[in-house]
Amino acid sequence: MNKNPYSKLQPKTREPYTEVYLIRHAHPNYRLQKKLGDALMPLSAIGKKQAKTISKHFRKTELDVVYTSKLARAQETAVALAKKLPIIVDERLNEIDWKDWRRVKYFRTSEERRKQHLKDYNKLDKQLNRTQAEMRRVLTDIFRQNKGKKIALVCHGNIIKSVLTSIINADVIGFLSLEIYQASVSKLVIDRDAYVKVAYINDVNHLPETPLEDLFLTLTD
């Protein structure tokens, strides 16, 4: 019988395992953004339906605690999900105002040429490094307070991208190449000693309709 060739390289993982679900808020009512401001913008009619389907999706998961940002669209999504569960508002989960968006070519382009074609690569990568370091601190704090539990973090696209790219050690090109859909779920599994795995990204199978894809919209607005 063939042995797993990676068995000698793999660290021994130990229970309890902590499950972290990164949930991007449901679709907001952008028509009210100018009137109420970004922080107070509520969910749209579509977003409210999405929030209900997220809640149904987690019925069998038995979450222990729900964290959310201070922004209304995240809190409204969290309330629909949590029901009687405790909700912890953590302002460190507030959306990151990333103002510099670029198209990044992938095919027939070396890593070095991709960097050269991205204006201010070094500046932007340092900015992302600081954000990723902060997200590692946030995730570490939440992990230490909830070892062995199932945790939902209801937050925002750039926050989730920063967490994921901090784990897989991706640079700003990786950050700009990743899209997180509204009302999507991404999952992390962390063992007792803080070994972490990304289980999946951008699960939208629970939604009744295909989510609105942001994709290149931020590059054309």
C-alpha positions in Angstrom: 0.0 0.0 0.0 1.4 3.4 -1.0 2.1 5.8 1.8 1.1 9.4 1.5 4.3 11.2 0.2 3.5 14.3 2.2 3.0 12.5 5.5 6.5 13.4 6.8 6.0 17.0 5.8 2.6 17.6 7.2 2.4 19.1 10.7 0.3 17.2 13.1 -3.0 19.0 13.6 -4.9 18.7 16.8 -8.5 19.3 17.9 -10.5 21.2 18.8 -10.9 22.7 15.3 -12.3 26.2 15.0 -14.5 27.0 12.0 -14.6 30.5 10.7 -17.2 31.5 8.1 -16.4 34.8 6.3 -19.7 36.1 5.0 -19.9 39.2 2.9 -23.0 41.2 3.6 -26.1 40.9 1.4 -26.9 43.3 -1.4 -27.3 46.9 -0.1 -29.7 49.6 -1.3 -27.3 51.8 -3.2 -30.1 54.3 -4.0 -29.9 55.4 -0.4 -26.1 55.7 -0.2 -26.0 59.4 -1.0 -28.9 60.2 1.3 -27.8 58.1 4.4 -24.1 57.7 3.8 -22.1 54.5 3.3 -22.2 53.5 6.9 -25.9 53.7 7.2 -26.9 52.2 3.8 -29.3 49.3 4.5 -30.0 46.2 2.5 -32.1 46.3 -0.6 -35.2 44.1 -1.2 -32.8 41.6 -2.9 -30.4 41.8 0.0 -33.1 41.0 2.5 -34.0 37.9 0.6 -30.3 37.0 0.4 -30.0 37.4 4.2 -32.9 35.1 4.8 -31.3 32.4 2.6 -28.0 32.8 4.4 -29.9 32.2 7.7 -31.5 29.0 6.2 -28.1 27.8 4.9 -26.7 27.9 8.4 -29.6 26.2 10.2 -27.7 22.9 10.4 -24.3 24.4 11.1 -25.1 25.4 14.7 -23.0 28.6 14.9 -21.8 29.7 18.3 -21.3 33.4 17.8 -21.6 36.0 15.1 -19.3 39.0 14.6 -20.1 41.9 12.5 -18.8 45.3 11.4 -20.4 48.6 12.5 -21.9 49.2 9.0 -25.6 48.9 8.7 -25.6 46.4 5.7 -23.4 44.0 7.6 -25.4 44.3 10.9 -28.7 43.8 9.1 -27.3 40.6 7.5 -25.9 39.5 10.8 -29.2 39.9 12.6 -31.0 37.7 10.1 -28.3 35.1 10.5 -27.9 35.2 14.3 -31.5 35.1 15.5 -30.9 34.3 19.2 -27.1 34.0 19.0 -24.9 36.7 20.5 -23.7 39.3 18.0 -20.4 41.1 18.6 -19.8 44.4 16.8 -16.1 44.8 16.0 -15.2 48.0 14.2 -12.0 46.4 12.9 -14.3 44.5 10.5 -15.5 47.8 8.9 -14.9 48.0 5.2 -11.4 49.1 3.9 -11.6 52.1 1.6 -9.3 50.7 -1.1 -9.1 53.5 -3.7 -6.6 52.1 -6.2 -8.1 49.5 -8.6 -6.1 48.2 -11.6 -6.6 45.6 -14.3 -4.0 42.9 -14.0 -3.0 40.7 -16.9 -2.5 37.0 -16.1 -1.6 35.1 -19.3 1.7 35.3 -21.1 3.1 37.6 -18.4 5.9 36.8 -16.0 5.6 37.7 -12.3 8.2 40.5 -12.7 6.5 42.0 -15.7 3.1 42.0 -13.9 4.7 44.0 -11.1 6.3 46.4 -13.6 3.0 47.0 -15.3 1.2 47.8 -12.0 1.9 51.4 -11.2 3.0 52.0 -7.7 3.3 48.2 -7.0 5.7 48.6 -4.1 3.5 51.4 -2.5 0.3 49.4 -2.9 1.9 46.1 -1.7 3.2 47.8 1.5 -0.3 49.2 2.1 -1.8 45.7 1.7 0.9 44.3 4.0 -0.2 46.6 6.8 -3.8 45.7 6.2 -3.1 41.9 6.1 -1.1 42.2 9.4 -4.1 43.9 11.0 -6.4 41.2 9.7 -4.1 38.5 11.2 -4.3 40.3 14.5 -8.1 40.4 14.3 -8.4 36.8 13.3 -6.0 35.8 16.1 -8.0 37.6 18.7 -11.3 36.1 17.6 -9.7 32.6 17.4 -8.2 32.8 20.9 -11.6 33.9 22.4 -13.5 31.2 20.6 -11.3 28.1 20.3 -13.3 25.0 19.1 -16.3 27.1 18.2 -18.1 27.9 14.9 -17.9 31.6 14.2 -19.5 33.8 11.6 -17.8 37.0 10.6 -20.3 39.1 8.6 -18.2 41.8 7.0 -17.1 43.2 3.6 -15.4 42.3 0.4 -12.1 44.0 1.0 -11.9 42.7 4.5 -12.5 39.1 3.4 -9.9 39.5 0.5 -7.4 40.8 3.0 -7.9 37.9 5.4 -7.7 35.3 2.6 -4.6 36.9 0.9 -2.9 37.1 4.3 -3.3 33.4 4.8 -2.1 32.4 1.3 0.6 35.1 1.4 -0.6 36.8 -1.8 0.6 40.2 -2.8 -1.4 43.1 -4.1 -1.7 41.6 -7.5 -3.4 38.6 -5.9 -5.6 40.9 -3.9 -6.7 42.8 -7.0 -7.3 39.5 -8.9 -9.8 38.2 -6.3 -13.5 39.0 -6.2 -15.8 38.2 -3.3 -19.5 38.1 -4.2 -22.1 39.7 -2.0 -23.8 37.2 0.3 -21.1 34.6 -0.4 -19.5 32.4 2.2 -15.9 31.5 2.6 -14.6 29.1 5.2 -11.5 28.7 7.3 -10.6 25.8 9.6 -8.0 26.4 12.3 -6.6 23.7 14.6 -5.7 24.1 18.3 -2.2 25.3 17.5 -3.4 27.9 14.9 -2.6 25.9 11.7 -5.1 27.3 9.3 -6.6 26.0 6.0 -8.8 27.8 3.5 -11.6 25.3 3.0 -13.5 27.1 0.2 -14.1 30.6 -1.2 -17.1 32.4 -2.6 -19.8 29.7 -2.0 -23.1 31.0 -3.3 -25.0 27.8 -3.7 -27.4 28.8 -1.0 -28.7 31.9 -3.0 -31.9 31.6 -5.0 -30.4 33.7 -7.8 -26.9 34.2 -9.1 -25.4 37.1 -7.2 -24.6 40.4 -8.9 -21.0 40.2 -10.0 -18.8 43.2 -9.2 -15.9 42.0 -11.2 -14.7 44.8 -13.4 -17.3 47.4 -12.3 -14.8 49.1 -10.0 -12.5 49.5 -12.9 -15.0 51.2 -15.2 -17.0 53.5 -12.9 
